[in-house]
Amino acid sequence: MPSAMPRRVLLSGVFDMRNYGDLLFPLVARERLAPHGIAVQPVAPTNGLTTLADAIPPVAFSETMRPGMDADAVLIGGGYVIHTHPMDFLEQYQLGDTGDWAASSLWLGMTLTGALRDVPVLWNAPGVPHPFTPRQLPIVAAAMRAADYVSVRDRGSAELLSAPTDLPVSIVPDPIADLARLWPRKVLEEPYRRLAARKGFPAEARILALHVRDRSMIGLGAEGLAELIDGFAAARGLTPLLVAVGAAHDDPRIASEVARHMPHPPVVLDDPESLLEITAAFAHAACYVGASLHGYVAASAYGVPGVLVARPAYRKFTGFLEHVGREGDLARDWPAAFAIGRDRAEEDASPRIPPAVHAALDAHWVRILRGIDDPAQGHAARRDFPAALLRLGMETAGAGWALRPFLARTSMARHRQKTG
């Protein structure tokens, strides 16, 4: 007798961007859901590939509405995806009007997908980067009402949602804190040896893992930061390893620029071959100092002492540190980070993510599984969402907003014909 086809969830995020943390979410979700016979299909605004060997290829958001795309649930997030800002500053979203709707597709669009398919919609602890306008709040509330489970990754995100008082919002640690469950340290040993051989440094060297993003260097510049890194590492017998986690955010160029100014040449990982290789670099460091939240989370998952450079001071940084009880690891700029780093570099590797965080994530995935297993529970709320979307869209943009796609020819087109 043939075995039953596995169930499938559609997991939304910016999985068409070459960015370390975002690309880990499908792998962590698969690790949690596969034992229950549930496959994970990443969904992104486009179906662009990242070239990292172990990243799961996404399908484009537009595919989720097609009959052949079977789904038993929609998972939204994680990452900073609950917003409506244009994203055409990123190369992969500069085709046509993609940049206008790319972000909204990942939560408003995927909520509509879940509603039209009548399958559970569940939030996988995404983040909310900015406040919504009063005009937007009704559709935000409608999307939350259509979800079977709403969770965000920090208190700041919950506050920015401005959820109605009758809508519960769970605050859950970032799911990437589970990383060592996906890849135990033993699994990373051989990838790390290969990385050391590829980059020409001794595998036994004491590594200072660093991540630099251009926003974090404001007021300091590449030359000033290079001097700080070189002095800090040389005084402690550390080998600097600059890890470019986000090609989509120009990290390789920034890492190379900083490296050029360093008197003692560092190791530069500006061409990672896989997410596993990046993780191995963080896991084998003696200390981490950097501007990447998920760089810090990855290092912490393997007990590596670290400092998080919160410049700008996004609330996701303080949010994760509150979960793990390590608010003292936060620095507002690079000089402050290396001041804190003096102590961290002397600490031995030890558990950095407390049991309460793992327990909260266990409960989070139990809640997601319960939602997937009970599709009938949220039927009425999902049924109402398309009508709410249509009504609010027409109230905001006029009746023509809903009717324009079906018109034989618009007056604007006729005018262009007459004057062309």
N, C-alpha and C positions, 0 to 999 in steps of 0.2 A: 504494500500500500504506500503510495507516495507521501512524503512528509508534507505537512502544511507549510505554505509560504510564510516566511517571517513577516511580522508586522514591520511597518516602516514609519519613522517620524521625519518630518521636514524641519531641519534646524537652521534658523536664519542668523546671518552675521556677515561681516565683511570678509568672506572667505575667498574673494577674488583679489585680495590685497596681500602682498608679500609682507606680512607683519606677524611676528612670532606668536604673541599672545593670542591674537584672534584665531590663528590657524590651529591652536591647541584645543579649542572648545569642541570641535567635532570628535577629536580623538578621545578626550575625556568623557564625552557623552557616550560614545560607542563602548568604552570600557565599562561604563555603568549599566548600559541598556542591553548589550549583547547577551549577557547571561539569561536574560528574560525573553530571548527570541525576538528582539527588536533591533532592526537595522536603522542606521542614521544616514540620511541624505542631506548634506549641506546645501543651503540655498543662499545665493548672494545676488546683489543687483545685476551682475553679469556672470557669464560662465568662464571668465578669464582664469587662466592657470597661473600658479605661482612659481612653478619649476622646482619647488622643494620636494624631495623624493617621497616623503611620507605624508604630505598634506593631501587630504581627501578632496578630489575635484568637486567643485560646486556645480549645481545647475542654476540657470538664471531664474530670477523671480518670475518672469513671464511664463516659464514652463509650469509653474505650480497650478495654474488655472486650466491646464490642458487635460483632456480625459485620460490620457495614458499615464499620468503621474499619480499613482496610487499613494495614499497616505492614511495613516491611522491617527495621527496627531500632528500638531504644529508646536515646535519649541522656539521661543524667541530669545536670542542671545546665547552667550553673554557678550561682554564688551560694551563700549559706549555707543549704543545703537538707538536709544529711545530719544530721538530728536527729529527735527524736520529741516535742518540747515542744508543748504546746497553743498554738494561735495565735488563740484567740478574743478576744485583746485588740485584734485588727484587725477593723474593721467588716465586711469582706467575708466573714469566717469566723464570724459570730455566728448563723447560721441553723442551728437544730437542733444536731447534734453535729459539724458540719463542723470547728470549731476543734480538736476532739480529734484528728482523723486527717489534717488538711490537710498537715502537714509530712511525716508518714510516707508519705502517698500518693505523694509526689514521688520517693521512692527505693525503699522497700519495696514500695509498690503498683505502681510502674512496673517493678520487677524481676519481680513476679508477672505483670504484663501481658506482658513479654517472654518469660517462661517458658511461659505458657499458649499464646502464639502461636508459640513456638519460633523467635524471632528474636533476633539478637544484642543484648546489653545492654552499653552502653559508657558510661563515666563521663566527662563533659565538664568535668573539673577543677572540681568543686564544692568548697565549703568545709564544714568540720566545726566548729561553734562551741563545743561543750561535750563533756566526757567522757560515755561511755555507762556505765550501771550494769553490774555483773557479770551481772545477769539478762538484760540486753539484748545483751551481747557475742556470744552464740552466733548470734542472728539477724543481727547485723551481719556476722559472718564468713560465714554462709550466703549473704547477699546478695552479698558480694564474690566468693565462689566461683562464683556463678551468672553473674557478669559476664565478658564476653570481654576487657575492658580496664578497669582501675581506675586512675583518676588523680584527684589532688586538687591544689588550687592553691597549697599552701604546706606547709612542714615541720610546722607546728603541727597542721594537719588530719591529716596522715599519722600523727603521734604519737597523736592522740586516737582514731583508728580502732582502735588496738591490734590490727592485723592479725596473724593467725598468720604465723609465719616463712616458711611455704611459699607465701604469697600476695604476689606483687609489687605494689607500689603506686608508680605514677609520680608525681613532683612536677613540675607543669607551671605556667608562669606563667598568671595570669588571662587567659582568651581575649579580654577586652575590650582588652588591649594591642594587638590587631590593628585597632583602630578606624579608623586612618587608611587602612587597606587598603579598608575599607568605604566611607568618605567621605574622599577626598583633600581637602586644604585648599581647593583651588580650588572644589570643590563647595559649600563652606560660605560662600563670600564673599557671594553674594546673600541667603541666609537671614540672615546677620549684618546686612547693610544693612537688611533688612526689620525685624529685631528692633530695631535702633537707631531706626528711624523710628517703630515702634510704641510704644517706651518713651520716646522723646523725648530721646535723647542723641546726641552727634556720633559717627559711626562711626569717626572717627579718634582719639577719646579713648583715653588709656592706662587700660586697665581693670584693676582689682583684682577678680578673680572670687572670690567667697566662698561657702562653704556652711556653714550653721549647723544643727546638730541639737540638740534640747533636752538630750540626755545630755552634750553637750560643754560646756555652760554651767554645769554644777554648780559651786557656789561662787563664781560670777562674776555670773550674772544678765544679763538683756537689757541693762540700763542700763550695767553695767560693760563688757560686750562692745562696745556701741555706742560708748562713749568710746574704747576701744582702736582700733577700726576707723577712726573718724573722724580720730583723731590720726595714725595710721600713713599713711592715704591722703593727708591734707592735706599732710603733710610731704614727700611724694614726687610730688605732682601727679597722683595716681591717682584715677580715678572708681570708687567701690565699686559692684559689681554683685552683689547677693545673689541667688543662684540656688537656688530651692527644687526639689531634684531628687526629693523623695519626698513627694507628697501623702499617701500611705498612712501616713507617719510624722509628719504634722502640720508638715512643713517650711514650707508657705506661711504659716501663722499665726506660726511662730517668726521667719521672715524679716521679716514685717510688724511684729512686736513690736520687734525690734531696730532696724528702720528708724525707728520712731516716736521713738526716743530719740536719734537722731543729729542733731547741730546742723546738719550739711550733708546735705540729703536725698540718699540713695543711689538708684541704680536698683534696682528690686525685680522680679525675674522670678519672680512667684508664680503665674503663669498660663501656663506654657509650652504652646505649641500642638503641638509635636512633639519627638521625640527629636533630630531634626536641629537644631532651634533651640537646644536646650540645648547640644548639642555645639559649635555655632557660637560660643556665648557663651564656652565654655571655650577653644576653639581660638584666639580672637582676643584673649585676655587678655594683659596684660604679666606677670601673676603670679597664681598661684592659692594661696589659703590656705583650708583647709576640713576638715570632719569626714567628708566622703564619700570612701570609697576610690575609687569609680569617677569622681568628680569629678577626683581627683588623676590617675588613670590616663588619663582623657580629655585633660586638660591636657598630661600627659607625652607622649601619643601625637602631639601637634602641637608638641612642643619647648618648651612653656611652663614656666618655672621654677615650682616649687610647694613647699608645706609641707603635711604631713598631720597634722591634729590627732587624735591617738589617745587620745581620752578618751570611754569607757573604752578600755583598751589591748587591744583585740581582736587576736588573733594574725594576722588577715588583713592588718593594716597592716604589721607588720614582715615578714610573709611576702612581700608584693609588693616592698617596698623591698629585701629581700635579692636578689630576682631581678634588679632593675635596678641594684643596687650603689649605692643612694642612701640608706643608713641615716641620713645626716645630715639628711634632709628630715623626720624624725619629731619631733614635739613632743608633750609629755604634756599641755599645756594651751594656752590661747590666748595668755597672755603670752609663753610660750616660743616659740609659733609666730611671733609678730610679731618676736621677737628674731632668729630664724632668717631671717624674711622680709626683714629689713633688707638682707641680702646677696642674697637671691633677686631682690628687686625691682630690683637693679642689674644683674642678668645679662641678656644677650641671649637670645632664643630659640635653642635649639640642640638636637640630638638628645638625648633623655632616656631613650629605651628602646634598650638596646644590641642589636647584631645577634644576639647569642646568644639573646636572648629571642624574637626573630622566628624564629630557626632552631628553637628548642624548640617553638614553636607550629606551625611547618611539620611537624615530626616528629609532633607530637600528632595533627594532622588526617590525616596519612598513616596513622597507627595506627588511627584511627577508620574511615577508608575501607577499610582492610584487613579490619577486623572486619565491616563491612557487606557486603563482597564475599565473605566466607567464613562463611555462617551455620551450616554444618555443624560448624565447629570446636568451638563451645561447647555442642553439643546435650546431651551427657550431664550437664554441670553444671547447665544450665537445667532439665532434666527433674527433677533432684533437689530443686529449690528449693521447689515447692509442698508436697511432703511434709515438708520441713524446717520450713516455716512452720506447717503444720498440727500437727506433732508438738510444736514448741516452744510454740505457742499453747495447746495442751491441757495441756502440762506446767505452764504458768504459771497458766492460768485455769480449768483443769478440763475434763472431757469436754463439759460443757454448752456451753462456748464455741463448739465446732464444730457442735453439734447444734441449738442454740436456734433458728436461722432456719427450721428445717424442722418445728418442732413445731406441732401443730394449735392448741394453746393452752397457755400456761405456767401453772404453779401460782400465780405472782404475779398473772396476769390473773384467774384464778379467784377468788383471795382478794379482789381489788378488786371483782369482781362481787358477792361475798357481802356485802361491807361497804359498798358504794357506795350 
